[in-house]
Amino acid sequence: MRRQSPDKTDIAIIGHLQSDGRRAYTTIAKDLGISEAGVRQRVARLLRTNIIQIVAVSSPLDLGLIWAQVHLRVEGERLEAVAEEVAELPQVDYVSICAGNFDIIVGIVAHDREELMHVLVNHVRTIPGIVQAEFLLNLKILKDTYEWSPGEGPERS
């Protein structure tokens, strides 16, 4: 089954939920001029197709945790296998296959330096196919927002 792309109404609903994930469907419906049932059905579809998630977001640093990134360069044929293997680690909160100087970006949240070292040395480092790793420790987060919309930005021709 092909995933349906979000339309303008879906994007408007997403915008409301980005501002307040607990906003009442009645409020969203009234603002958009559609029925509450319509909002409910659209949100259910967006959730079911993994276009959106509604979760509580917190900063690991504000919770007293260590938050690091590891940038990995990987042998080409092992790219997806390495990404999948690293994604299975419980301390990993983010995995992205990307283009540029590195192939994979990994976010790691640990309770202390010992746990971080254990994950890096005993798990990430042992994954076959990794040819280079660069470690970054997040010290202070200046901006971390989930409020953006695919409907905004410069016009495309």
Contact map, one row per residue, 1 for C-alpha under 8 A:
1110000000000000000000000000000000000000000000000000000000000000000000000000000000000000000000000000000000000000000000000000000000000000000000000000000000000
1111000000000000000000000000000000000000000000000000000000000000000000000000000000000000000000000000000000000000000000000000000000000000000000000000000000000
1111100000000000000000000000000000000000000000001000000000000000000000000000000000000000000000000000000000000000000000000000000000000000000000000000000000000
0111110000000000000000000000000000000000000000000000000000000000000000000000000000000000000000000000000000000000000000000000000000000000000000000000000000000
0011111000000000000000000000000000000000000000000000000000000000000000000000000000000000000000000000000000000000000000000000000000000000000000000000000000000
0001111111100000000000000000000000000000000000000000000000000000000000000000000000000000000000000000000000000000000000000000000000000000000000000000000000000
0000111111100000000000000000000000000000000000000000000000000000000000000000000000000000000000000000000000000000000000000000000000000000000000000000000000000
0000011111110000000000000000000000000000000000000000000000000000000000000000000000000000000000000000000000000000000000000000000000000000000000000000001000000
0000011111111000000000000000000100000000000000000000000000000000000000000000000000000000000000000000000000000000000000000000000000000000000000000000000000000
0000011111111100000000000000000000000000011000000000000000000000000000000000000000000000000000000000000000000000000000000000000000000000000000000000000000000
0000011111111110000000000000000000000000000000000000000000000000000000000000000000000000000000000000000000000000000000000000000000000000000000000000111000000
0000000111111111000000000000000100000000000000000000000000000000000000000000000000000000000000000000000000000000000000000000000000000000000000000000000000000
0000000011111111100000000001000000000010001000000000000000000000000000000000000000000000000000000000000000000000000000000000000000000000000000000000000000000
0000000001111111110000000000000000000000000000000001000000000000000000000000000000000000000000000000000000000000000000000000000000000000000000000000100000000
0000000000111111111000000000000000000000000000000000000000000000000000000000000000000000000000000000000000000000000000000000000000000000000000000011100000000
0000000000011111111110100001000000000000000000000000000000000000000000000000000000000000000000000000000000000000000000000000000000000000000000000000000000000
0000000000001111111111100000000000000000000000000000010000000000000000000000000000000000000000000000000000000000000000000000000000000000000000000000000000000
0000000000000111111110000000000000000000000000000000000000000000000000000000000000000000000000000000000000000000000000000000000000000000000000000111000000000
0000000000000011111110000000000000000000000000000000000000000000000000000000000000000000000000000000000000000000000000000000000000000000000000000010000000000
0000000000000001111111100000000000000000000000000000000000000000000000000000000000000000000000000000000000000000000000000000000000000000000000000000000000000
0000000000000001111111100000000000000000000000000000011000000000000000000000000000000000000000000000000000000000000000000000000000000000000000000000000000000
0000000000000000100111110000000000000000000000000000000000000000000000000000000000000000000000000000000000000000000000000000000000000000000000000000000000000
0000000000000001100111111011000000000000000000000000000000000000000000000000000000000000000000000000000000000000000000000000000000000000000000000000000000000
0000000000000000000001111111000000000000000000000000000000000000000000000000000000000000000000000000000000000000000000000000000000000000000000000000000000000
0000000000000000000000111111100000010011000000000000000000000000000000000000000000000000000000000000000000000000000000000000000000000000000000000000000000000
0000000000000000000000011111110000110000000000000000000000000000000000000000000000000000000000000000000000000000000000000000000000000000000000000000000000000
0000000000000000000000111111111000000000000000000000000000000000000000000000000000000000000000000000000000000000000000000000000000000000000000000000000000000
0000000000001001000000111111111100010010000000000000000000000000000000000000000000000000000000000000000000000000000000000000000000000000000000000000000000000
0000000000000000000000001111111111110110000000000000000000000000000000000000000000000000000000000000000000000000000000000000000000000000000000000000000000000
0000000000000000000000000111111111110000000000000000000000000000000000000000000000000000000000000000000000000000000000000000000000000000000000000000000000000
0000000000000000000000000011111110000000000000000000000000000000000000000000000000000000000000000000000000000000000000000000000000000000000000000000000000000
0000000010010000000000000001111111000000000000000000000000000000000000000000000000000000000000000000000000000000000000000000000000000000000000000000000000000
0000000000000000000000000000111111100000000000000000000000000000000000000000000000000000000000000000000000000000000000000000000000000000000000000000000000000
0000000000000000000000000000110111110110000000000000000000000000000000000000000000000000000000000000000000000000000000000000000000000000000000000000000000000
0000000000000000000000000100110011111110000000000000000000000000000000000000000000000000000000000000000000000000000000000000000000000000000000000000000000000
0000000000000000000000001101110001111111000000000000000000000000000000000000000000000000000000000000000000000000000000000000000000000000000000000000000000000
0000000000000000000000000000000000111111100000000000000000000000000000000000000000000000000000000000000000000000000000000000000000000000000000000000000000000
0000000000000000000000000000100001111111110000000000000000000000000000000000000000000000000000000000000000000000000000000000000000000000000000000000000000000
0000000000001000000000001001100001111111111000000000000000000000000000000000000000000000000000000000000000000000000000000000000000000000000000000000000000000
0000000000000000000000001000000000011111111100000000000000000000000000000000000000000000000000000000000000000000000000000000000000000000000000000000000000000
0000000000000000000000000000000000001111111110000000000000000000000000000000000000000000000000000000000000000000000000000000000000000000000000000000000000000
0000000001000000000000000000000000000111111111000000000000000000000000000000000000000000000000000000000000000000000000000000000000000000000000000000000000000
0000000001001000000000000000000000000011111111100000000000000000000000000000000000000000000000000000000000000000000000000000000000000000000000000000000000000
0000000000000000000000000000000000000001111111110000000000000000000000000000000000000000000000000000000000000000000000000000000000000000000000000000000000000
0000000000000000000000000000000000000000111111111000000000000000000000000000000000000000000000000000000000000000000000000000000000000000000000000000000000000
0000000000000000000000000000000000000000011111111111000000000000000000000000000000000000000000000000000000000000000000000000000000000000000000000000000000000
0000000000000000000000000000000000000000001111111111100000000000000000000000000000000000000000000000000000000000000000000000000000000000000000000000000000000
0000000000000000000000000000000000000000000111111110000000000000000000000000000000000000000000000000000000000000000000000000000000000000000000000000000000000
0010000000000000000000000000000000000000000011111111000000000000000000000000000000000000000000000000000000000000000000000000000000000000000000000000000000000
0000000000000000000000000000000000000000000001111111100000000000000000000000000000000000000000000000000000000000000000000000000000000000000000000000000000000
0000000000000000000000000000000000000000000001111111100000000000000000000000000000000000000000000000000000000000000000000000000000000000000000000000000000000
0000000000000100000000000000000000000000000001101111110000000000000000000000000000000000000000000000000000000000000000000000000000000000000000000000000000000
0000000000000000000000000000000000000000000000100111111000000000000000000000000000000000000000000000000000000000000000000000000000000000000000000000000000000
0000000000000000100010000000000000000000000000000001111100000000000000000000000000000000000000000000000000000000000000000000000000000000000000000000000000000
0000000000000000000010000000000000000000000000000000111110000000000000000000000000000000000000000000000000000000000000000000000000000000000000000000000000000
0000000000000000000000000000000000000000000000000000011111000000000000000000000000000000000000000000000000000000000000000000000000000000000000000000000000000
0000000000000000000000000000000000000000000000000000001111100000000000000000000000000000000000000000000000000000000000000000000000000000000000000000000000000
0000000000000000000000000000000000000000000000000000000111110110000000000000000000000000000000000000000000000000000000000000000000000000000000000000000000000
0000000000000000000000000000000000000000000000000000000011111110000000000000000000000000000000000000000000000000000000000000000000000000000000000000000000000
0000000000000000000000000000000000000000000000000000000001111111111000000000000000000000000000000000000000001000000000000000000000000000000000000000000000000
0000000000000000000000000000000000000000000000000000000000111111111000000000000000000000000000000000000000000000000000000000000000000000001110000000000000000
0000000000000000000000000000000000000000000000000000000001111111100000000000000000000000000000000000000000000000000000000000000000000000000000000000000000000
0000000000000000000000000000000000000000000000000000000001111111100000000000000000000000000000000000000000000000000000000000000000000000000000000000000000000
0000000000000000000000000000000000000000000000000000000000011111110000000000000000000000000000000000000000000010000000000000000000000000000000000000000000000
0000000000000000000000000000000000000000000000000000000000011111111000000000000000000000000000000000000000001111000000000000000000000000000000000000000000000
0000000000000000000000000000000000000000000000000000000000011001111100000000000000000000000000000000000000001111100100000000000000000000110000000000000000000
0000000000000000000000000000000000000000000000000000000000011000111110000000000000000000000000000000000000111100000000000000000000000000110000000000000000000
0000000000000000000000000000000000000000000000000000000000000000011111000000000000000000000000000000000000111000000000000000000000000011110000000000000000000
0000000000000000000000000000000000000000000000000000000000000000001111100000000000000000000000000000000011110000000000000000000000000011110000000000000000000
0000000000000000000000000000000000000000000000000000000000000000000111110000000000000000000000000000000011110000000000000000000000001111000000000000000000000
0000000000000000000000000000000000000000000000000000000000000000000011111000000000000000000000000000011111000000000000000000000000001110000000000000000000000
0000000000000000000000000000000000000000000000000000000000000000000001111100000000000000000000000000011111000000000000000000000001111100000000000000000000000
0000000000000000000000000000000000000000000000000000000000000000000000111110000000000000000000000000111100000000000000000000000001111000000000000000000000000
0000000000000000000000000000000000000000000000000000000000000000000000011111011001000000000000000000011100000000000000000000000011110000000000000000000000000
0000000000000000000000000000000000000000000000000000000000000000000000001111111000000000000000000000000000000000000000000000000011100000000000000000000000000
0000000000000000000000000000000000000000000000000000000000000000000000000111111000000000000000000000000000000000000000000000000000000000000000000000000000000
0000000000000000000000000000000000000000000000000000000000000000000000000011111100000000000000000000000000000000000000000000000000000000000000000000000000000
0000000000000000000000000000000000000000000000000000000000000000000000000111111111000000000000000000000000000000000000000000000110000000000000000000000000000
0000000000000000000000000000000000000000000000000000000000000000000000000111111111100000000000001000001100000000000000000000000010000000000000000000000000000
0000000000000000000000000000000000000000000000000000000000000000000000000000111111110000000000001000000000000000000000000000000000000000000000000000000000000
0000000000000000000000000000000000000000000000000000000000000000000000000000011111111000000000000000000000000000000000000000000000000000000000000000000000000
0000000000000000000000000000000000000000000000000000000000000000000000000100011111111100000000000000000000000000000000000000001111000000000000000000000000000
0000000000000000000000000000000000000000000000000000000000000000000000000000001111111110000000111000000100000000000000000000000000000000000000000000000000000
0000000000000000000000000000000000000000000000000000000000000000000000000000000111111111000000000000000000000000000000000000000000000000000000000000000000000
0000000000000000000000000000000000000000000000000000000000000000000000000000000011111111100000000000000000000000000000000000001000000000000000000000000000000
0000000000000000000000000000000000000000000000000000000000000000000000000000000001111111100100100000000001000000000000000001000000000000000000000000000000000
0000000000000000000000000000000000000000000000000000000000000000000000000000000000111111110111100000000000000000000000000000000000000000000000000000000000000
0000000000000000000000000000000000000000000000000000000000000000000000000000000000011111110100000000000000000000000000000000000000000000000000000000000000000
0000000000000000000000000000000000000000000000000000000000000000000000000000000000001111111100000000000000000000000000000000000000000000000000000000000000000
0000000000000000000000000000000000000000000000000000000000000000000000000000000000000011111110000000000000000000000000000000000000000000000000000000000000000
0000000000000000000000000000000000000000000000000000000000000000000000000000000000000000111110000000000000011100000000100000000000000000000000000000000000000
0000000000000000000000000000000000000000000000000000000000000000000000000000000000000111111111100000000001111000000000000000000000000000000000000000000000000
0000000000000000000000000000000000000000000000000000000000000000000000000000000000000010011111100000000001111000000000000000000000000000000000000000000000000
0000000000000000000000000000000000000000000000000000000000000000000000000000000000000010000111110000000011110000000000000000000000000000000000000000000000000
0000000000000000000000000000000000000000000000000000000000000000000000000000000000100110000111111000000111100000000000000000000000000000000000000000000000000
0000000000000000000000000000000000000000000000000000000000000000000000000000000000100000000001111100000111000000000000000000000000000000000000000000000000000
0000000000000000000000000000000000000000000000000000000000000000000000000000001100100000000000111110001110000000000000000000000000000000000000000000000000000
0000000000000000000000000000000000000000000000000000000000000000000000000000000000000000000000011111011110000000000000000000000000000000000000000000000000000
0000000000000000000000000000000000000000000000000000000000000000000000000000000000000000000000001111111000000000000000000000000000000000000000000000000000000
0000000000000000000000000000000000000000000000000000000000000000000000000000000000000000000000000111111000000000000000000000000000000000000000000000000000000
0000000000000000000000000000000000000000000000000000000000000000000000001000000000000000000000000011111000000000000000000000000000000000000000000000000000000
0000000000000000000000000000000000000000000000000000000000000000000000111100000000000000000000000111111110000000000000000000000000000000000000000000000000000
0000000000000000000000000000000000000000000000000000000000000000000000111100001000000000000000001111111110000000000000000000000000000000000000000000000000000
0000000000000000000000000000000000000000000000000000000000000000000000111100001000100000000000111100011111000000000000000000000000000000000000000000000000000
0000000000000000000000000000000000000000000000000000000000000000000011110000000000000000000001111100011111100000000000000000000000000000000000000000000000000
0000000000000000000000000000000000000000000000000000000000000000000011110000000000000100000111110000000111110000000000000000000000000000000000000000000000000
0000000000000000000000000000000000000000000000000000000000000000001111000000000000000000000111100000000011111000000000000000000000000000000000000000000000000
0000000000000000000000000000000000000000000000000000000000000000001111000000000000000000001111000000000001111100000100000000000000000000000000000000000000000
0000000000000000000000000000000000000000000000000000000000010000111100000000000000000000001110000000000000111110000100000000000000000000000000000000000000000
0000000000000000000000000000000000000000000000000000000000000000111000000000000000000000001000000000000000011111101100000000000000000000000000000000000000000
0000000000000000000000000000000000000000000000000000000000000001110000000000000000000000000000000000000000001111101100000000000000000000000000000000000000000
0000000000000000000000000000000000000000000000000000000000000000110000000000000000000000000000000000000000000111111100000000000000000000000000000000000000000
0000000000000000000000000000000000000000000000000000000000000000010000000000000000000000000000000000000000000111111110000000000000000000000000000000000000000
0000000000000000000000000000000000000000000000000000000000000000000000000000000000000000000000000000000000000001111111000000000000000000000000000000000000000
0000000000000000000000000000000000000000000000000000000000000000000000000000000000000000000000000000000000000111111111100000000000000000000000000000000000000
0000000000000000000000000000000000000000000000000000000000000000010000000000000000000000000000000000000000011111111111110000000000000000000000000000000000000
0000000000000000000000000000000000000000000000000000000000000000000000000000000000000000000000000000000000000000111111111100000000000000000000000000000000000
0000000000000000000000000000000000000000000000000000000000000000000000000000000000000000000000000000000000000000011111111110000000000000000000000000000000000
0000000000000000000000000000000000000000000000000000000000000000000000000000000000000000001000000000000000000000001111111111000000000000000000000000000000000
0000000000000000000000000000000000000000000000000000000000000000000000000000000000000000000000000000000000000000000111111111100000000000000000000000000000000
0000000000000000000000000000000000000000000000000000000000000000000000000000000000000000000000000000000000000000000011111111110000000000000000000000000000000
0000000000000000000000000000000000000000000000000000000000000000000000000000000000000000000000000000000000000000000011111111110000000000000000000000000000000
0000000000000000000000000000000000000000000000000000000000000000000000000000000000000000000000000000000000000000000001111111111000000000000000000000000000000
0000000000000000000000000000000000000000000000000000000000000000000000000000000000000100000000000000000000000000000000111111111000000000000000000000000000000
0000000000000000000000000000000000000000000000000000000000000000000000000000000000000000000000000000000000000000000000011111111001000000000000000000000000000
0000000000000000000000000000000000000000000000000000000000000000000000000000000000000000000000000000000000000000000000001111111100000000000000000000000000000
0000000000000000000000000000000000000000000000000000000000000000000000000000000001001000000000000000000000000000000000000011111111000000000000000000000000000
0000000000000000000000000000000000000000000000000000000000000000000000000000010001000000000000000000000000000000000000000000011111000000000000000000000000000
0000000000000000000000000000000000000000000000000000000000000000000000000110011001000000000000000000000000000000000000000000001111100000000000000000000000000
0000000000000000000000000000000000000000000000000000000000000000000000011110000001000000000000000000000000000000000000000000101111111000000000000000000000000
0000000000000000000000000000000000000000000000000000000000000000000000011110000000000000000000000000000000000000000000000000000011111000000000000000000000000
0000000000000000000000000000000000000000000000000000000000000000000000011100000000000000000000000000000000000000000000000000000001111100000000000000000000000
0000000000000000000000000000000000000000000000000000000000000000000001111000000000000000000000000000000000000000000000000000000001111110000000000000000000000
0000000000000000000000000000000000000000000000000000000000000000000001110000000000000000000000000000000000000000000000000000000000011111000000000000000000000
0000000000000000000000000000000000000000000000000000000000000000000111100000000000000000000000000000000000000000000000000000000000001111100000000000000000000
0000000000000000000000000000000000000000000000000000000000000000000111000000000000000000000000000000000000000000000000000000000000000111110000000000000000000
0000000000000000000000000000000000000000000000000000000000000000011110000000000000000000000000000000000000000000000000000000000000000011111000000000000000000
0000000000000000000000000000000000000000000000000000000000000000011110000000000000000000000000000000000000000000000000000000000000000001111110000000000000000
0000000000000000000000000000000000000000000000000000000000001000000000000000000000000000000000000000000000000000000000000000000000000000111110000000000000000
0000000000000000000000000000000000000000000000000000000000001000000000000000000000000000000000000000000000000000000000000000000000000000011111000000000000000
0000000000000000000000000000000000000000000000000000000000001000000000000000000000000000000000000000000000000000000000000000000000000000011111110000000000000
0000000000000000000000000000000000000000000000000000000000000000000000000000000000000000000000000000000000000000000000000000000000000000000111110000000000000
0000000000000000000000000000000000000000000000000000000000000000000000000000000000000000000000000000000000000000000000000000000000000000000011111000000000000
0000000000000000000000000000000000000000000000000000000000000000000000000000000000000000000000000000000000000000000000000000000000000000000011111100000000000
0000000000000000000000000000000000000000000000000000000000000000000000000000000000000000000000000000000000000000000000000000000000000000000000111110000000000
0000000000000000010000000000000000000000000000000000000000000000000000000000000000000000000000000000000000000000000000000000000000000000000000011111000000000
0000000000000010011000000000000000000000000000000000000000000000000000000000000000000000000000000000000000000000000000000000000000000000000000001111100000000
0000000000000010010000000000000000000000000000000000000000000000000000000000000000000000000000000000000000000000000000000000000000000000000000000111110100000
0000000000100110000000000000000000000000000000000000000000000000000000000000000000000000000000000000000000000000000000000000000000000000000000000011111100000
0000000000100000000000000000000000000000000000000000000000000000000000000000000000000000000000000000000000000000000000000000000000000000000000000001111110000
0000000100100000000000000000000000000000000000000000000000000000000000000000000000000000000000000000000000000000000000000000000000000000000000000000111110000
0000000000000000000000000000000000000000000000000000000000000000000000000000000000000000000000000000000000000000000000000000000000000000000000000001111111000
0000000000000000000000000000000000000000000000000000000000000000000000000000000000000000000000000000000000000000000000000000000000000000000000000000011111100
0000000000000000000000000000000000000000000000000000000000000000000000000000000000000000000000000000000000000000000000000000000000000000000000000000000111110
0000000000000000000000000000000000000000000000000000000000000000000000000000000000000000000000000000000000000000000000000000000000000000000000000000000011111
0000000000000000000000000000000000000000000000000000000000000000000000000000000000000000000000000000000000000000000000000000000000000000000000000000000001111
0000000000000000000000000000000000000000000000000000000000000000000000000000000000000000000000000000000000000000000000000000000000000000000000000000000000111
